[in-house]
Amino acid sequence: MSLLNEKLANLANLPPMPMLLMDALQQLNGKQDLTTLVDKISQDPSITVRILRVVNSPFYGVPREIGSLREAIILLGFNRIRDMLTSICLLKMLPTWHKDFDCNPFWHHSMAVAECARYLAIYADENADLAFTAGLLHDIGVIVIVLLFPDEFSQLVKLSPPFNSEDERQLLGFDHMAAGGRAAQHWNLPIAIQTAIEQHTTPPGVDTVKSLSLLIYAANLLITKAEQADNTSLEADTPLCAALTLLNVSTEQAHYCCDNGCRFADLFLVLA
């Protein structure tokens, strides 16, 4: 058994994904059942309130106040409400109990990458709903490390915040990409999402083709550059430019995707 397998043998100790989140994920490629989804969401008043708070925010600019989940879904669409549900469920999973895990930056980054990926997917003629979910979950491996290796996570934070993959590999024998991919497999997430999680920091090579993984790589890099206030032109970043070219997305479109991702994340950080 490899070191990675030995280290991650206790994935069985991970808490299960919330049922609402699993239901939402299962409907990515399945039949959309409005009544069932409304009934299930309604069983959790806190999630209902959060969704309605976001729907009624200036971000969406609805002409009147929306007072029910069914009305919100009819107005914004099933897929957009599912995106919100997935986001709120992930927020509820965050290990707020760990003194060294800073929830807000993690949450903001995940949301920004998700929304940036959704816009990139539209320009690249890919599945926008799958892209949003993959972007939202791309750093799930960080949560796995916090949950299963809390002491090692504290050491990592002291070594090089934010998370440095090389430090992860030296201390744990694997990085958060590998941990996230294994967790996604453990939770039976779609294979395309598993692969995107594993490869979200892998730059394009000579044989790379347009894929969900490449899209999440580009979204993650765009948002990271924005978070670090990196003002160098996108054209100067050769791997990112290569990814955008394969996705058939212009640098102007990429800037737009990034700006919308950050704006959406700002909204959720305040309202959710």
N, C-alpha and C positions, 0 to 999 in steps of 0.2 A: 504494500500500500504506500502511495506517495506521501510526501510530507503534507501536501495540500489536502489529500484525503484524510490523513490523520487529524490535521488541525480542524477540518470542517466536519468531522464525523459527528459533532454535536449540533449540527444544523437541526436535528430533530427537536432540540430544546428551544428553537425559535418559536415565538408566539404565532398562532395562525393569523393569516390575513383576515381583517374584518369581513364578515359575510357580505356586507353591502359593497365593499370594494371588490370582492370576488365576483359578485353578481354583475357589477358594472364591467369588469374586465372580460367576463365570459360573453358579454353582448357586443364586444368589439367586432366579432365576425359572425355573430348570431342574429337571431330574430329580435327585433326591438319590441319589447312589451311595455307600453306606456303605463298601463294600469298596475301591473305588478311592481314596476319600479317606484311609482308614486306611493303605493301601499307600503313598500319596504322602507322608503326614506321617511315616510310619515311616522314610523315607529320610533324614530330618533328625533325628538323635538329640537335638539341642539343643532343637528345637521340641517334640518328644515329652516331654522332661523338663519343660519349662516348662508345658505343658498339664496334665500329671499333677500338678505342684506346685500349680497353681491349683485344680484339681478337688478336691484333698484338703485345701484350706484351710478354716478355720472359716466362711468366707463361704457355702459351699454346705452345710455341716453333714451330709455324707454319713455314714451309720452305720458304714462300714468303709472301710479303705484301698482305693483303686482302683489297680490295678496295670497296666492295659492300656488302650490307646486305644479299642479296641472296647467294653470295659466302660464307659469314661467316656462314650462316645457313647450307649450304650444307656441309661445312668443319666440323663444331663443332656439328651440329645436332640441330634440332628444339627445343628440351627440354632445352639444355644448353643456347641457345639464349633467350628463354623465362625466364630462371632464371636470366639472366643479365637484361632483360627488367624489370622484377619484382623488382629487386634490385634498379635499377636507378629510377624507379617510386617512390619507398619508399623514396629514398633519397630526391626527389623533394617535398615530403610531410612533411619533418621534419620542426618543428616550429622554424626556425632560428631567428625569431623576438624576442623570449623570452630570456631575458638577462641571466637567470639562467639555461637555457637548453644548455648543451654542446653537440653539434651535433656529433663531431668526435668520442668520446668514445661510444656513443649510436650506431652510424652507424657501427663502427668496431665490437662491440659485436654482433650486429644483423647479420652481414655478416659472422662472424666467426662461430656462432651457426648454421647458415643456411648450410654452407659448411661442418661443422663437422657432422651435422645431415644427410646430403646427403651421406657421406661416411659410417656412421653408418648404414644407411638404406641398403646400398649395402651389407654389411657384414651380416646384420640381415634378408636379403631377404625380405625387405619391399619396398614400393614405394619411390624411391629416389627423384622424382620430388615433390611429396607431402611433403616429409620430408624437403626439401630445403625451400619450401614456408612457411611451418609451423615454421621452425626455424627462417626464416627472420622476420616473423610477431609476434613471441612469446611475444615480449615486446611492442606490439602496444598499450597496456593499458597505458603505460607511456605517449605516445603521446596524448592519450585521456585526461589524467589528465592535461597535459600542455595546451591543447586547451580549455578545458571546465572549468578548475579550476586553472588558471594561478597564482593567489595569493597564493593559498594553496600549489601549487607546489614549489613556492619560499620558503615557510616555511619548506617544506620537505627537500629541498636541504640544508638549514641551520641546520636542525636537525641532519641528518645523511647521508651524501653522501657516497657511492651511495645509491640508493633507498632501504629503509627498509620497508618491508611489514607491520610490526607491527605499525610503525609510520603512514603509509598510512591509516590503519584501524582506528587508534585512531583519526586522524584528519578528515578523509573523511567519515568514516563508511564503507569503502570497500578498497580493494587493487587493484594494477594494473592488477592482473590476472583476477579479476572479471570484471573490466572495459574493459579489452581487449576482454574477451569473449562476453560481451554485444555488443561491437562495431563490432566484427566479425559477430555476429548474425544480427546486424543492416545493415551491408554491404552484407549480404547473402553469406558469405564465406562458403566453405564446412564444414559440421558438424564436421568432424574429425579434421579440423584445429581449429574450435571454441573450441573444447574440449582440444586440445593440448595447446592452449593459456591459458585456465583456469587452467590447471593442470601442467604447466611447472616447478613448484617448489614443486610438490607433490611427496614425496618419495614413492617407492613401498611398498605395504602392503601385508598381507598374501594372499589376493585374487587377487593380480595384475597379469595381463597376458601381453604378448607382444602386444604393441600397438604403435600408432604414439605418443600419449601423453608420454609414457614411454621413447620413443626414444628422444623426445625433452627435457625431464627432464635430461637425461644422457648427451646430447650435451651441454645444458646450464650449467650444473655442471662442465663438463670437461673444457669448455672455461673459466668459472669463476675462476676455480682453476689456469688455466694458466695465466689469467690476474692478479691474486693476487700473482703470483710467489709462489704458494703453492707447495713446493717440496716434501711434504709427498707422500708416495706411494699410488697409487690408491687402493691397497689392504687394506689400513688402513681406507678407506672411505666405511663403511658397506652399506649404502643405494646405493651408486654408484655401488659398486660391485654387489649388488643384482640386480640392473637394468641391468647391462651388462650381467649378467648370464641369466636373462630372455630373453634378446635380442640375446643371443648366440654370444656375441662379447667378444673376449679376451682382457686383459689389453694392450697387445702389439698392437692389432688392434685399441683400443681406443686411445692410444697415437698417432698413425699414423693419425687417424681421426682428433684429436685435432690439431696436427701440421699443417695439410693441411688446416683446417679451419682458423687458425691464418694467414697462409701465403696468402690465398685467400683474407682475409679481408685486409691485408696490401696492396695488389695490388689494390683493389678497392678504398681504402682510398686515394691513390696517383693518380689513373687514372680516377676515375669516377667523 
